[in-house]
């Protein structure tokens, strides 16, 4: 039986909120994203996802989450998964839009090694389609990613660049990212 993620599912925006997905930014429209017929948080840009700086925003703070953290949250029914889900509860999750493919890669390794049954992965895929996660188009963090490619692979550089662009903490399961020396908080979840 699939354990339902306990993430806050309240909408990220009120009518007219110009920080929400779906607005036009830098001449590009960032339409909502759908997966398997389920509406999910839309693709957006870091500027569109940036939290308001007025101090009056009642929504929870943005938290950048990497694929390894999401993979554990959605497939691990043990203490590690419980701990990750507890940490994510109440957060407004954001990630580069490559996150879905990276999560799939993590699950594939788990299935190939026999650590995660296919039925559990099937259930987790449905959960991933429904999770309230804002997916950011990585085009807007390409220059910042490029600067980090000597030390990190492209996906890791994208998570770090997005966290820095949003001035948001990054939740990761990658020890190298936790030692990145970033100006934002990088929290290692294991």
C-alpha positions as a Python dict, from the first residue, in 0.01 Angstrom:
ca = {
    (1, 'X'): (0, 0, 0),
    (2, 'X'): (137, 339, -96),
    (3, 'X'): (190, 587, 181),
    (4, 'X'): (57, 923, 69),
    (5, 'X'): (309, 1205, 95),
    (6, 'X'): (207, 1451, 363),
    (7, 'X'): (304, 1765, 178),
    (8, 'X'): (115, 2088, 202),
    (9, 'X'): (-114, 2090, -100),
    (10, 'X'): (-241, 2445, -63),
    (11, 'X'): (-209, 2643, -385),
    (12, 'X'): (110, 2846, -411),
    (13, 'X'): (-67, 3155, -527),
    (14, 'X'): (-368, 3372, -502),
    (15, 'X'): (-528, 3530, -807),
    (16, 'X'): (-301, 3796, -949),
    (17, 'X'): (13, 3670, -771),
    (18, 'X'): (292, 3758, -1012),
    (19, 'X'): (541, 3520, -845),
    (20, 'X'): (342, 3215, -949),
    (21, 'X'): (403, 2968, -1230),
    (22, 'X'): (233, 3048, -1557),
    (23, 'X'): (323, 3415, -1585),
    (24, 'X'): (525, 3562, -1869),
    (25, 'X'): (886, 3622, -1771),
    (26, 'X'): (1158, 3771, -1992),
    (27, 'X'): (938, 3730, -2297),
    (28, 'X'): (868, 3360, -2230),
    (29, 'X'): (545, 3214, -2110),
    (30, 'X'): (588, 2949, -1845),
    (31, 'X'): (281, 2729, -1885),
    (32, 'X'): (159, 2482, -1625),
    (33, 'X'): (302, 2133, -1656),
    (34, 'X'): (94, 1819, -1670),
    (35, 'X'): (213, 1464, -1622),
    (36, 'X'): (0, 1158, -1689),
    (37, 'X'): (-311, 1373, -1693),
    (38, 'X'): (-245, 1522, -1349),
    (39, 'X'): (-201, 1894, -1317),
    (40, 'X'): (113, 1975, -1122),
    (41, 'X'): (298, 2287, -1032),
    (42, 'X'): (413, 2458, -1349),
    (43, 'X'): (748, 2516, -1504),
    (44, 'X'): (869, 2860, -1415),
    (45, 'X'): (1180, 3072, -1389),
    (46, 'X'): (1382, 3157, -1078),
    (47, 'X'): (1258, 3515, -1097),
    (48, 'X'): (897, 3398, -1114),
    (49, 'X'): (952, 3155, -828),
    (50, 'X'): (1139, 3403, -608),
    (51, 'X'): (976, 3465, -273),
    (52, 'X'): (843, 3808, -200),
    (53, 'X'): (1084, 4015, 8),
    (54, 'X'): (822, 4224, 187),
    (55, 'X'): (804, 3996, 488),
    (56, 'X'): (426, 3980, 444),
    (57, 'X'): (417, 3657, 245),
    (58, 'X'): (216, 3411, 458),
    (59, 'X'): (321, 3110, 251),
    (60, 'X'): (594, 2874, 374),
    (61, 'X'): (945, 2947, 247),
    (62, 'X'): (1080, 2796, -72),
    (63, 'X'): (1303, 2492, -32),
    (64, 'X'): (1503, 2352, -325),
    (65, 'X'): (1491, 1973, -317),
    (66, 'X'): (1710, 1734, -514),
    (67, 'X'): (1614, 1407, -682),
    (68, 'X'): (1769, 1179, -422),
    (69, 'X'): (1564, 1342, -146),
    (70, 'X'): (1241, 1313, -347),
    (71, 'X'): (1317, 952, -438),
    (72, 'X'): (1352, 859, -71),
    (73, 'X'): (1043, 1060, 27),
    (74, 'X'): (831, 879, -230),
    (75, 'X'): (959, 520, -206),
    (76, 'X'): (1108, 459, 139),
    (77, 'X'): (841, 349, 388),
    (78, 'X'): (1096, 308, 666),
    (79, 'X'): (1253, 553, 912),
    (80, 'X'): (1464, 730, 645),
    (81, 'X'): (1157, 803, 434),
    (82, 'X'): (962, 915, 742),
    (83, 'X'): (1241, 1155, 839),
    (84, 'X'): (1259, 1305, 488),
    (85, 'X'): (880, 1340, 458),
    (86, 'X'): (869, 1509, 799),
    (87, 'X'): (1137, 1758, 689),
    (88, 'X'): (950, 1837, 366),
    (89, 'X'): (612, 1885, 533),
    (90, 'X'): (500, 2246, 521),
    (91, 'X'): (765, 2351, 268),
    (92, 'X'): (706, 2501, -75),
    (93, 'X'): (916, 2267, -287),
    (94, 'X'): (1101, 2385, -596),
    (95, 'X'): (1353, 2211, -823),
    (96, 'X'): (1497, 2236, -1173),
    (97, 'X'): (1258, 2060, -1412),
    (98, 'X'): (1517, 1786, -1469),
    (99, 'X'): (1426, 1655, -1124),
    (100, 'X'): (1160, 1414, -1252),
    (101, 'X'): (1405, 1238, -1484),
    (102, 'X'): (1665, 1223, -1211),
    (103, 'X'): (1416, 1071, -967),
    (104, 'X'): (1334, 811, -1231),
    (105, 'X'): (1706, 731, -1261),
    (106, 'X'): (1737, 682, -883),
    (107, 'X'): (1435, 452, -885),
    (108, 'X'): (1574, 255, -1180),
    (109, 'X'): (1896, 187, -988),
    (110, 'X'): (1688, 78, -687),
    (111, 'X'): (1477, -156, -900),
    (112, 'X'): (1779, -300, -1082),
    (113, 'X'): (1951, -379, -751),
    (114, 'X'): (1635, -535, -609),
    (115, 'X'): (1618, -276, -329),
    (116, 'X'): (1284, -128, -445),
    (117, 'X'): (1003, -345, -587),
    (118, 'X'): (850, -241, -920),
    (119, 'X'): (504, -208, -765),
    (120, 'X'): (641, 46, -513),
    (121, 'X'): (801, 244, -796),
    (122, 'X'): (473, 241, -992),
    (123, 'X'): (293, 388, -690),
    (124, 'X'): (570, 642, -634),
    (125, 'X'): (547, 759, -998),
    (126, 'X'): (183, 845, -941),
    (127, 'X'): (281, 1032, -622),
    (128, 'X'): (553, 1225, -811),
    (129, 'X'): (293, 1340, -1063),
    (130, 'X'): (79, 1481, -779),
    (131, 'X'): (340, 1631, -547),
    (132, 'X'): (313, 2009, -516),
    (133, 'X'): (655, 2084, -662),
    (134, 'X'): (738, 2389, -871),
    (135, 'X'): (960, 2283, -1158),
    (136, 'X'): (1190, 2560, -1280),
    (137, 'X'): (1317, 2577, -1637),
    (138, 'X'): (1696, 2533, -1605),
    (139, 'X'): (1768, 2774, -1892),
    (140, 'X'): (1772, 3061, -1644),
    (141, 'X'): (2045, 2909, -1429),
    (142, 'X'): (2271, 2789, -1712),
    (143, 'X'): (2543, 3052, -1655),
    (144, 'X'): (2556, 2972, -1283),
    (145, 'X'): (2563, 2599, -1362),
    (146, 'X'): (2849, 2649, -1606),
    (147, 'X'): (3055, 2814, -1332),
    (148, 'X'): (3018, 2502, -1114),
    (149, 'X'): (3095, 2230, -1369),
    (150, 'X'): (3455, 2187, -1256),
    (151, 'X'): (3329, 2066, -918),
    (152, 'X'): (2984, 1921, -991),
    (153, 'X'): (2788, 1730, -1254),
    (154, 'X'): (2525, 1932, -1440),
    (155, 'X'): (2225, 1823, -1226),
    (156, 'X'): (2401, 1900, -897),
    (157, 'X'): (2516, 2235, -1032),
    (158, 'X'): (2155, 2312, -1133),
    (159, 'X'): (2018, 2243, -783),
    (160, 'X'): (2286, 2459, -625),
    (161, 'X'): (2245, 2742, -877),
    (162, 'X'): (1867, 2744, -828),
    (163, 'X'): (1900, 2754, -449),
    (164, 'X'): (2138, 3048, -477),
    (165, 'X'): (1914, 3229, -728),
    (166, 'X'): (1617, 3194, -491),
    (167, 'X'): (1824, 3244, -176),
    (168, 'X'): (1655, 2928, -53),
    (169, 'X'): (1795, 2631, 136),
    (170, 'X'): (1885, 2320, -62),
    (171, 'X'): (1788, 1979, 75),
    (172, 'X'): (2013, 1710, -66),
    (173, 'X'): (2132, 1357, -8),
    (174, 'X'): (2464, 1436, -180),
    (175, 'X'): (2751, 1495, 66),
    (176, 'X'): (2950, 1685, -201),
    (177, 'X'): (2673, 1943, -231),
    (178, 'X'): (2662, 1978, 147),
    (179, 'X'): (3033, 2071, 135),
    (180, 'X'): (2990, 2314, -157),
    (181, 'X'): (3067, 2627, 42),
    (182, 'X'): (2752, 2791, -92),
    (183, 'X'): (2617, 3119, 46),
    (184, 'X'): (2283, 2941, 101),
    (185, 'X'): (2219, 2670, 358),
    (186, 'X'): (2271, 2322, 216),
    (187, 'X'): (2111, 2060, 439),
    (188, 'X'): (2225, 1701, 407),
    (189, 'X'): (1939, 1453, 457),
    (190, 'X'): (2039, 1090, 492),
}
